[in-house]
Amino acid sequence: MEKGRRNDRKVVAGMTDPLTTLSPADPALYHEDRWRPMFERLRAQAPVHYCADSLYGPYWSVSTYDLIMQAELRPREFSNRADLGGIQINDIAKGLDRPAFVSMDPPEHTPRRRAVAPIGNRSSLRQYEDLIRERTGAVIDALPKDEPFDWVQRVSIDLTAMMLATMLDWPQERRMELMYWSDVATANLNAPNPLVKTEGERYAVLEQMADAFAPLWQARSGGQGGFDLITMLANNPSTQEMSRAEFIGTLFLLIVGGNDTTRNSMSGGMLALHQNPTELEKVRQDRSLIPSMVSEVIRWQTPVIHMRRTATADAELGGQTIRMGEKLVLWYISGNRDESVFEHADAFIVDRPNARRHLAFGAGVHRCVGDQLAELQLRVLFEEILARGLRFDVIGEPARVYSNFIRGLSAMPVRMTV
């Protein structure tokens, strides 16, 4: 639950504010796309930085690549557990926590993760590629030529929703319900015109989501389903008897995880190519660069801005002592702009040799289970665009999501030409 004085909004990403006042948790920084100078300063001067007073209470920020990686690989000391606060900087409201395997630690985490892991293995990807390509081609071919349209709605959301519905074996004609539930799950309650205004409203919607999935769960129990996430969960010994709360949390995780990275990288990638025509021309001339470009898109966009951990005991990181119970925020968006790892880190470079080292999927035991599926969807999208010789121009300022957790675009006007 958000708490403390509402002082985050007054903090700007300037280079002259006292170091102790800096708080990269302000959602306005990302909504207005002005987060870079603050992280540049934190990486240089305080890579493990303590903010004593914020909208979210006190917290530590970790902003450099190597230190984020160190924290990721120490799950016993820096925990994801829901009962300690969960994976976001804002603490889960007591009584409203809905645990999923991402907000558990080993050993509880491991078998639950394995239950859904087959959806992202290589044989699954081979099975999905033709379907993804067929759908992607159909969406692209239906776009209006020489007329403005919203790339986010017509391409990013539609393609992502279709794939997510397939992964869950959810009716395609109802796929936009999945997008709505995902947006509600991650909505910032202090955003202008938020989808929900209280945690109670949020979880009332997620209860409705669980009610909608319950009949599918029952129908697919006992080995009656096909190759989909609900069938996997309903028939795995570690998950088939999960509580209602864990059921909601797991649906929340799968829907958000299957949506936000791919959807926002599709939009961010189009924006990056528009802003960097020389890089786009490299790929037009050499399509073997598309896989590298996909990794660079994900690094450059960083769809998940941060992940939070909670110290289970006193621990040292980067020369600072993190006390038991204190929250540690791993700013992926900053680690992915760390010049000590990524040369010219603020630049978008399609043939960057180490783009795959990005932190956008996390690392260690909590690395995104669907990372390769997300990469496949992005690769196919850009392959199909280039195969058709299409050109897209962003013709207006994109609208950015008000969030310190999801770096997303809610709208982006585009014109397509042949």
C-alpha positions as CSV (number, residue, x, y, z in Angstrom):
1,M,0.0,0.0,0.0
2,E,1.3,3.4,-0.9
3,K,2.3,5.5,2.2
4,G,4.3,8.4,3.4
5,R,4.3,12.0,2.3
6,R,3.3,12.6,-1.3
7,N,6.6,14.2,-2.2
8,D,7.7,12.1,-5.2
9,R,6.1,14.4,-7.7
10,K,8.2,17.4,-6.7
11,V,11.4,15.5,-7.3
12,V,12.8,16.2,-10.8
13,A,15.5,14.4,-12.7
14,G,17.8,17.3,-12.4
15,M,21.5,17.1,-11.7
16,T,21.6,19.8,-9.0
17,D,19.2,18.4,-6.3
18,P,20.8,17.1,-3.1
19,L,21.6,13.5,-3.5
20,T,19.6,12.5,-0.5
21,T,16.4,13.9,-2.0
22,L,16.5,11.9,-5.2
23,S,13.7,9.4,-5.7
24,P,13.4,7.6,-9.0
25,A,10.1,6.1,-7.9
26,D,8.1,9.0,-9.2
27,P,5.8,7.7,-12.0
28,A,5.8,11.1,-13.6
29,L,9.5,10.6,-14.6
30,Y,8.5,7.8,-16.9
31,H,5.1,9.3,-18.0
32,E,7.0,12.4,-19.2
33,D,10.1,10.4,-20.3
34,R,12.6,12.4,-18.2
35,W,14.2,9.7,-16.1
36,R,17.7,9.5,-17.7
37,P,19.6,12.3,-15.9
38,M,18.6,11.0,-12.5
39,F,19.8,7.5,-13.1
40,E,23.0,8.8,-14.7
41,R,23.8,10.6,-11.5
42,L,22.8,7.7,-9.3
43,R,25.0,5.3,-11.3
44,A,28.0,7.6,-10.9
45,Q,27.5,8.8,-7.4
46,A,25.3,6.4,-5.4
47,P,24.7,3.1,-7.2
48,V,23.1,1.8,-4.0
49,H,21.1,4.8,-2.9
50,Y,18.8,5.2,0.2
51,C,15.7,7.3,-0.1
52,A,14.4,7.9,3.4
53,D,11.0,9.4,2.6
54,S,8.8,8.8,-0.4
55,L,5.3,8.1,-1.4
56,Y,6.2,4.4,-1.1
57,G,8.1,4.7,2.2
58,P,11.9,4.3,2.5
59,Y,13.7,2.2,0.0
60,W,17.1,1.4,-1.5
61,S,17.7,1.9,-5.2
62,V,20.2,-0.2,-7.2
63,S,21.0,1.4,-10.5
64,T,24.1,-0.2,-12.0
65,Y,24.1,-3.4,-14.1
66,D,26.6,-5.4,-12.0
67,L,25.0,-4.6,-8.7
68,I,21.5,-5.4,-10.0
69,M,22.8,-8.7,-11.3
70,Q,24.4,-9.4,-7.9
71,A,21.1,-8.8,-6.1
72,E,19.2,-11.0,-8.6
73,L,21.5,-13.9,-7.9
74,R,21.1,-13.7,-4.2
75,P,17.4,-14.7,-3.7
76,R,17.9,-16.0,-0.2
77,E,19.0,-12.6,1.0
78,F,16.9,-10.5,-1.3
79,S,13.4,-12.0,-1.4
80,N,10.4,-11.8,-3.8
81,R,8.0,-13.1,-1.2
82,A,4.5,-11.7,-1.3
83,D,4.2,-11.7,2.5
84,L,7.3,-9.4,2.7
85,G,5.9,-6.9,0.2
86,G,6.1,-8.5,-3.2
87,I,7.9,-7.5,-6.4
88,Q,6.8,-3.8,-6.8
89,I,8.0,-0.8,-4.8
90,N,4.5,-0.3,-3.5
91,D,3.8,-2.8,-0.8
92,I,1.0,-5.3,-1.4
93,A,-1.9,-4.3,0.8
94,K,-2.4,-6.6,3.7
95,G,-5.4,-8.9,3.1
96,L,-5.2,-8.3,-0.6
97,D,-2.0,-10.2,-1.4
98,R,-2.4,-12.8,-4.1
99,P,0.8,-14.9,-4.2
100,A,2.1,-16.3,-7.5
101,F,5.4,-18.1,-8.2
102,V,7.2,-14.9,-9.1
103,S,6.4,-13.7,-5.5
104,M,7.8,-16.8,-4.0
105,D,11.3,-18.0,-3.4
106,P,12.8,-21.5,-3.8
107,P,11.9,-24.2,-2.9
108,E,8.2,-23.2,-3.2
109,H,8.9,-21.2,-6.4
110,T,10.7,-23.9,-8.4
111,P,8.0,-26.6,-9.0
112,R,5.4,-23.9,-9.7
113,R,7.6,-22.3,-12.3
114,R,8.3,-25.7,-13.9
115,A,4.6,-26.3,-14.3
116,V,4.3,-23.6,-16.9
117,A,7.9,-23.7,-18.4
118,P,6.9,-26.0,-21.3
119,I,5.0,-23.1,-22.9
120,G,8.4,-21.4,-23.7
121,N,10.6,-24.3,-24.7
122,R,12.0,-24.7,-28.2
123,S,9.5,-27.3,-29.4
124,S,6.7,-25.0,-28.4
125,L,8.2,-22.1,-30.2
126,R,8.5,-24.1,-33.4
127,Q,4.8,-25.1,-33.0
128,Y,3.8,-21.4,-32.6
129,E,5.9,-19.8,-35.2
130,D,3.7,-20.5,-38.2
131,L,0.6,-19.3,-36.3
132,I,2.3,-16.1,-35.2
133,R,3.5,-15.4,-38.7
134,E,0.1,-16.0,-40.2
135,R,-1.6,-13.7,-37.7
136,T,1.1,-11.0,-37.9
137,G,0.8,-10.9,-41.7
138,A,-3.0,-10.6,-41.5
139,V,-2.8,-7.7,-39.0
140,I,-0.2,-5.9,-41.1
141,D,-2.1,-6.4,-44.4
142,A,-5.3,-5.0,-42.8
143,L,-3.6,-1.7,-41.8
144,P,-4.7,1.4,-43.7
145,K,-2.3,2.9,-46.2
146,D,-1.5,6.6,-46.1
147,E,-4.0,7.2,-43.3
148,P,-3.2,7.8,-39.6
149,F,-3.9,4.9,-37.2
150,D,-2.9,4.0,-33.6
151,W,-0.1,1.5,-33.7
152,V,-0.6,0.5,-30.1
153,Q,-4.2,-0.6,-30.6
154,R,-4.1,-1.9,-34.2
155,V,-0.8,-3.8,-33.9
156,S,0.8,-4.2,-30.4
157,I,-2.3,-4.9,-28.4
158,D,-4.1,-7.0,-31.0
159,L,-1.1,-9.3,-31.8
160,T,-0.3,-9.7,-28.1
161,A,-3.9,-10.4,-27.2
162,M,-4.2,-13.1,-29.8
163,M,-1.1,-14.9,-28.6
164,L,-2.0,-14.6,-25.0
165,A,-5.5,-16.0,-25.7
166,T,-3.7,-18.9,-27.5
167,M,-1.4,-19.6,-24.5
168,L,-4.4,-19.7,-22.2
169,D,-6.7,-21.4,-24.7
170,W,-9.1,-18.5,-24.0
171,P,-11.8,-17.5,-26.6
172,Q,-10.2,-15.2,-29.3
173,E,-13.4,-13.2,-29.5
174,R,-13.0,-12.3,-25.9
175,R,-9.2,-11.6,-26.0
176,M,-9.6,-7.9,-25.1
177,E,-10.8,-8.9,-21.7
178,L,-7.3,-10.3,-21.1
179,M,-5.8,-6.8,-22.0
180,Y,-8.3,-5.1,-19.6
181,W,-7.4,-7.4,-16.7
182,S,-3.7,-6.9,-17.4
183,D,-4.1,-3.1,-17.4
184,V,-6.1,-3.2,-14.2
185,A,-3.5,-5.5,-12.5
186,T,-0.7,-3.0,-13.1
187,A,-2.7,0.3,-13.0
188,N,-1.1,3.1,-10.9
189,L,-3.9,4.3,-8.6
190,N,-2.6,7.9,-8.7
191,A,-2.6,8.1,-12.5
192,P,-4.8,10.7,-14.2
193,N,-8.1,8.9,-14.7
194,P,-7.0,5.5,-13.5
195,L,-8.8,2.3,-14.5
196,V,-9.4,1.6,-10.8
197,K,-9.0,4.0,-7.9
198,T,-8.5,1.7,-4.9
199,E,-6.8,-1.6,-4.2
200,G,-10.3,-2.9,-3.3
201,E,-11.6,-2.0,-6.8
202,R,-8.5,-3.6,-8.4
203,Y,-9.0,-6.9,-6.6
204,A,-12.7,-6.9,-7.2
205,V,-11.9,-6.9,-11.0
206,L,-9.3,-9.7,-10.5
207,E,-11.9,-11.7,-8.6
208,Q,-14.1,-11.4,-11.7
209,M,-11.2,-12.6,-13.8
210,A,-10.8,-15.7,-11.6
211,D,-14.5,-16.4,-11.8
212,A,-14.3,-16.3,-15.6
213,F,-11.4,-18.8,-15.7
214,A,-12.8,-21.2,-13.0
215,P,-14.9,-23.1,-15.5
216,L,-12.0,-23.6,-17.8
217,W,-9.9,-24.9,-14.9
218,Q,-12.5,-27.4,-14.0
219,A,-13.0,-28.5,-17.6
220,R,-9.3,-29.1,-18.1
221,S,-8.6,-30.9,-14.8
222,G,-7.8,-34.6,-15.1
223,G,-5.9,-34.3,-18.3
224,Q,-8.9,-33.1,-20.4
225,G,-7.2,-30.0,-21.9
226,G,-4.7,-29.4,-24.6
227,F,-1.3,-27.6,-24.6
228,D,-2.1,-24.4,-22.7
229,L,-1.2,-22.7,-19.5
230,I,-4.5,-23.5,-17.7
231,T,-4.2,-27.2,-18.5
232,M,-0.6,-27.2,-17.3
233,L,-1.5,-25.7,-14.0
234,A,-4.7,-27.7,-13.5
235,N,-2.8,-31.0,-13.9
236,N,0.5,-30.4,-12.2
237,P,0.8,-31.7,-8.7
238,S,2.4,-28.5,-7.4
239,T,-0.4,-26.3,-8.7
240,Q,-3.5,-28.3,-9.2
241,E,-4.7,-27.7,-5.6
242,M,-3.7,-24.0,-5.3
243,S,-5.8,-21.7,-3.2
244,R,-8.2,-19.2,-4.6
245,A,-5.7,-16.4,-3.7
246,E,-2.8,-18.2,-5.4
247,F,-5.1,-18.9,-8.4
248,I,-5.8,-15.2,-8.8
249,G,-2.1,-14.3,-8.3
250,T,-1.0,-16.8,-10.9
251,L,-3.5,-15.6,-13.5
252,F,-2.4,-12.1,-12.8
253,L,1.2,-13.1,-13.4
254,L,0.6,-15.0,-16.6
255,I,-1.6,-12.4,-18.1
256,V,0.6,-9.5,-17.3
257,G,3.8,-11.4,-18.1
258,G,2.4,-12.5,-21.5
259,N,1.2,-9.0,-22.3
260,D,3.4,-6.2,-21.2
261,T,6.9,-7.1,-22.4
262,T,5.8,-8.0,-25.9
263,R,3.2,-5.4,-26.3
264,N,5.3,-2.5,-25.2
265,S,8.4,-3.7,-27.0
266,M,6.4,-3.8,-30.2
267,S,5.5,-0.2,-29.7
268,G,8.8,0.9,-28.4
269,G,10.6,-0.8,-31.2
270,M,8.6,1.0,-33.9
271,L,9.3,4.3,-32.1
272,A,13.0,3.5,-31.9
273,L,13.2,2.7,-35.6
274,H,11.3,5.9,-36.5
275,Q,13.7,7.9,-34.4
276,N,16.8,6.1,-35.8
277,P,16.4,5.8,-39.6
278,T,20.0,5.0,-40.1
279,E,19.7,2.0,-37.9
280,L,16.5,1.0,-39.7
281,E,18.3,1.2,-43.0
282,K,21.0,-1.2,-41.7
283,V,18.3,-3.8,-41.1
284,R,16.7,-3.2,-44.5
285,Q,20.0,-3.9,-46.1
286,D,20.8,-6.9,-43.9
287,R,17.8,-8.8,-42.4
288,S,20.1,-11.2,-40.5
289,L,20.4,-8.3,-38.0
290,I,16.7,-8.7,-37.0
291,P,17.4,-11.0,-34.0
292,S,20.1,-8.6,-32.7
293,M,17.7,-5.7,-33.3
294,V,15.0,-7.4,-31.2
295,S,17.3,-7.7,-28.3
296,E,18.3,-4.1,-28.7
297,V,14.6,-3.1,-28.8
298,I,13.9,-4.9,-25.5
299,R,17.0,-3.3,-23.9
300,W,16.2,0.1,-25.2
301,Q,12.5,0.0,-24.2
302,T,12.9,-2.0,-20.9
303,P,9.2,-2.7,-20.5
304,V,9.5,-3.6,-16.8
305,I,11.1,-0.6,-15.2
306,H,11.9,-2.2,-11.8
307,M,11.6,-5.3,-9.6
308,R,11.6,-5.0,-5.9
309,R,13.2,-7.3,-3.3
310,T,13.1,-7.4,0.5
311,A,16.1,-8.2,2.7
312,T,15.6,-11.3,4.8
313,A,18.6,-10.5,6.9
314,D,21.2,-7.8,7.2
315,A,23.2,-7.9,3.9
316,E,25.9,-5.9,2.1
317,L,25.6,-4.7,-1.4
318,G,27.8,-2.2,-3.2
319,G,29.4,-1.1,0.1
320,Q,26.0,-0.4,1.8
321,T,24.4,-2.4,4.6
322,I,20.8,-3.3,3.8
323,R,18.9,-4.1,7.0
324,M,16.5,-7.0,7.4
325,G,13.1,-5.9,6.2
326,E,14.2,-3.0,4.0
327,K,13.1,-2.9,0.4
328,L,15.6,-2.9,-2.4
329,V,14.4,-1.7,-5.9
330,L,16.3,-3.0,-8.9
331,W,16.0,-0.4,-11.6
332,Y,16.3,-2.5,-14.8
333,I,15.8,0.7,-16.8
334,S,19.0,2.1,-15.4
335,G,21.0,-1.1,-15.6
336,N,20.2,-1.3,-19.3
337,R,21.7,2.2,-19.7
338,D,24.9,1.5,-17.8
339,E,27.8,2.7,-20.0
340,S,30.2,0.4,-18.3
341,V,28.4,-2.5,-20.0
342,F,26.6,-1.0,-23.0
343,E,28.8,1.5,-24.9
344,H,26.8,4.6,-26.0
345,A,24.0,3.1,-23.9
346,D,21.4,5.8,-24.7
347,A,21.8,5.1,-28.4
348,F,19.7,2.6,-30.3
349,I,22.1,0.3,-32.2
350,V,20.6,-2.6,-34.1
351,D,23.9,-4.5,-34.3
352,R,25.0,-3.9,-30.7
353,P,27.3,-6.9,-30.0
354,N,26.1,-7.4,-26.4
355,A,22.4,-6.4,-26.7
356,R,21.3,-9.8,-25.3
357,R,23.0,-9.0,-22.0
358,H,20.1,-6.7,-21.2
359,L,18.3,-7.0,-17.8
360,A,14.8,-6.6,-19.1
361,F,13.9,-10.3,-18.5
362,G,15.5,-10.3,-15.1
363,A,18.1,-13.0,-14.2
364,G,18.6,-16.0,-12.0
365,V,15.7,-18.1,-10.7
366,H,13.2,-15.4,-11.5
367,R,14.2,-14.8,-15.1
368,C,11.1,-14.4,-17.3
369,V,9.8,-17.9,-18.3
370,G,8.4,-16.6,-21.6
371,D,11.5,-14.6,-22.8
372,Q,12.0,-16.6,-26.0
373,L,8.4,-16.5,-26.9
374,A,8.4,-12.7,-26.6
375,E,11.5,-12.5,-28.8
376,L,9.9,-14.8,-31.4
377,Q,6.8,-12.5,-31.6
378,L,9.0,-9.4,-32.1
379,R,11.2,-11.1,-34.6
380,V,8.3,-12.2,-36.7
381,L,6.7,-8.8,-36.6
382,F,9.7,-7.0,-38.0
383,E,10.5,-9.8,-40.5
384,E,7.0,-9.4,-41.9
385,I,7.2,-5.6,-42.1
386,L,10.5,-5.7,-43.9
387,A,9.4,-8.5,-46.2
388,R,6.6,-6.3,-47.4
389,G,8.8,-3.2,-47.9
390,L,6.6,-1.1,-45.7
391,R,7.5,2.2,-44.1
392,F,6.0,3.6,-41.0
393,D,6.2,7.2,-39.7
394,V,5.3,8.2,-36.2
395,I,3.3,11.3,-36.8
396,G,2.6,12.5,-33.3
397,E,3.9,12.3,-29.7
398,P,3.2,8.9,-28.2
399,A,1.2,8.7,-25.0
400,R,3.1,7.0,-22.2
401,V,1.7,5.0,-19.3
402,Y,1.8,6.6,-15.9
403,S,3.7,4.0,-14.0
404,N,7.0,3.3,-12.3
405,F,6.6,-0.4,-12.9
406,I,5.6,-0.8,-16.6
407,R,7.3,1.4,-19.3
408,G,4.5,1.3,-21.8
409,L,2.9,3.3,-24.6
410,S,-0.9,3.7,-24.5
411,A,-1.2,5.3,-27.9
412,M,1.1,6.2,-30.9
413,P,-0.2,7.7,-34.1
414,V,1.5,6.2,-37.2
415,R,1.1,6.4,-41.0
416,M,2.1,3.5,-43.2
417,T,3.4,3.9,-46.7
418,V,4.6,1.3,-49.3
